Amino acid sequence: MAQKKFILSEAEIPEKWYNIVADMPNKPLPPLHPGTKEPIGPDMLAPLFPMELIKQEVTTDKWVDIPDEVREIYKIWRPTPMFRAYGLEKLLDTPAKIYYKYEGGSPAGSHKPNTAVPQAYYNKQAGVKRITTETGAGQWGSALSFACQLFGIECEVYMVRASYDGKPYRKIMMNTWGATVYPSPSNRTEAGKKILAGDPHSPGSLGIAISEAVELAFQDENTKYALGSVLNHVLMHQTVIGLEAIKQLEQAGDFPDVIVAPFGGGSNFAGITFPFLRYNLEEGKKIRCIAAEPASCPKLTRGVFRYDLGDTVGMTPLLPMYTLGHNFIPAPIHAGGLRYHGAGAIVSQLLKDGLIEAQALKQLECFEAGIKFAKTEGIIPAPEATHAIATAIREAQRAKEEGTAKTILFNLCGHGHFDMSAYEQYLSGKLVEHEVTQEEILESLAELDTPLIA
């Protein structure tokens, strides 16, 4: 009987994170001070992050040790299983082999604890009492709430209003782990008040929520800030996913031709693709790595590569990124974790250098793919994850048309158990299609006064 799932032992949890910067032909450009526009040093990041995380942010070391205490906590859900999607393959009648790495078995139901736990650990080591953060759909806020609880740190979460209203059970998860959760924009910060003054009914965005969380961290020496995506150290922590998948594909006697992951800020995509990209960079292999983003927030496929702020109000460093503009507020689609205006510096540089690809997908195609997957594989995927499934289906159909037996791997980053209202809307025909217009993008980009990149 053919093997369905591929399991590793706890002893095979990676002992080091992989830092792709060490192998990149062109390193990411340095972050700049938002005021002076000069490259920043650790001193500007010190109010926000503990020094160990700042070191990880700037290191060019290829491998970074995972602390034993973090690996012990990883055992709660790691290693995660990899599955062969025989049911989906049969439905599609494709010669392609489809595998998926399933991260939905973590306490928070997604890949986010892979970085939340080490971030909480390093903050605890530095004596931090409270961590502020933002969250979109709630996966990151849930993960950090869980991690802070383990280390006895207060957690304060600013949740994008559209998701706060639409996904109450995510808020209750965070409360259960001891976190306080506020809808963003809020009246608790100057950043939030500024946004509400302009639009009292603002649905919020990740950029706005970041501004609120960063503002509070700057004001209190016992408080730090944590981010669930975009930054180098966050992407590096997620590489445990791909490092495990390499071993699991060895078990299967296979190797991928195509790897797909959803794309918001980059942690999900980086986690599964970066360890495989090492084979392209070191050995000249030709694995295609595709970032699947929503058509309503298409920074990789339709944005511009330039310096931009990570938040809306302008409290964060300027990063070299593909961006739609830090004032861009995406449509309130159900894939809240993908509603971010910019991409991380590493991913942006890889895309600029042609080392990765990106595709934009509409919401209805993604939910159709999610339903097919649920019916054939049993797992109801998070709306974010459906973007990877839809892209994998595209690639499997392309393999059928070409008559080639490709191997496709995608990251099933989380389950959709808290997204039933989205599935209800889809199944009842009420889900609205969103695709941002070129006029909207140009209008947002015209507001930028951040440095261009030659």
PyMOL commands that set and color helices and strands:
alter all, ss='L'
color gray80, all
select helices_A, chain A and resi 10-12+20-23+42-45+51-58+68-74+86-92+113-125+139-151+161-166+168-176+190-198+206-219+232-237+240-252+267-283+299-302+336-338+345-352+363-377+383-402+420-427+438-446
alter helices_A, ss='H'
color red, helices_A
select strands_A, chain A and resi 5-6+16-18+63-65+82-84+97-102+130-135+154-160+180-184+223-225+258-262+288-294+304-309+318-323+357-361+407-412
alter strands_A, ss='S'
color yellow, strands_A
deselect
rebuild
show_as cartoon
